[in-house]
Amino acid sequence: MISIVDDTYDSYGTTKELTKDTDVIQKWDIKEIDRLPDYMKISYKALLDLYEDYEKEMSSNGKSHLVYYAK
């Protein structure tokens, strides 16, 4: 996931798109996805899904609060 985000910033995104992407990631809200270009929506959704999976996995150990700090 880090590589995908990094490559997007290094090679694919325009300054305007990357500013939106940064803002959307900081808000960490699926409702913000429509602000992104189509190609960024895929990686943003994957990022949110990944952390949702982490949260589910950590909750079985009573440590789901740790995901908050990772975000």
C-alpha positions in Angstrom: 0.0 0.0 0.0 2.9 2.3 0.8 4.4 1.7 -2.6 1.1 2.5 -4.4 0.6 5.8 -2.5 4.3 6.7 -3.0 4.2 5.9 -6.8 1.0 8.0 -7.1 2.7 11.0 -5.6 6.0 10.5 -7.5 4.8 9.6 -10.9 1.1 9.9 -11.6 -0.7 12.7 -9.8 -0.9 16.3 -10.6 -0.3 18.9 -7.9 -4.1 19.6 -7.8 -5.0 15.9 -7.6 -2.4 15.2 -4.9 -3.6 18.1 -2.8 -7.1 16.6 -2.8 -5.7 13.1 -2.1 -3.8 14.4 0.9 -6.8 16.1 2.2 -9.1 13.1 1.7 -6.6 10.7 3.3 -6.3 13.0 6.4 -10.1 13.1 6.8 -10.2 9.3 6.6 -13.8 9.2 5.5 -15.3 7.2 2.6 -17.8 10.0 2.0 -14.8 12.0 0.6 -14.0 9.6 -2.1 -16.0 11.4 -4.8 -13.5 14.3 -4.6 -10.8 12.1 -6.1 -10.1 11.2 -9.7 -11.2 7.7 -10.7 -7.7 6.2 -10.6 -7.2 7.5 -7.0 -10.5 6.2 -5.8 -9.3 2.6 -6.2 -6.2 3.0 -4.0 -8.1 5.1 -1.4 -10.8 2.5 -1.1 -8.1 -0.2 -0.8 -6.4 1.8 2.0 -9.6 2.2 4.0 -10.5 -1.5 3.5 -7.0 -2.5 4.6 -7.3 -0.6 7.9 -10.8 -1.9 8.4 -9.4 -5.4 8.2 -6.6 -4.5 10.7 -9.2 -3.2 13.1 -11.3 -6.3 12.8 -8.3 -8.5 13.4 -7.0 -6.4 16.3 -10.5 -6.4 17.9 -10.3 -10.1 18.5 -7.3 -9.4 20.7 -8.9 -6.4 22.4 -6.5 -4.0 20.7 -8.5 -2.4 18.0 -7.7 1.0 19.5 -4.2 0.6 18.1 -5.4 1.1 14.6 -6.5 4.6 15.4 -2.8 5.4 16.1 -1.7 3.8 12.9 -4.1 6.0 10.9 
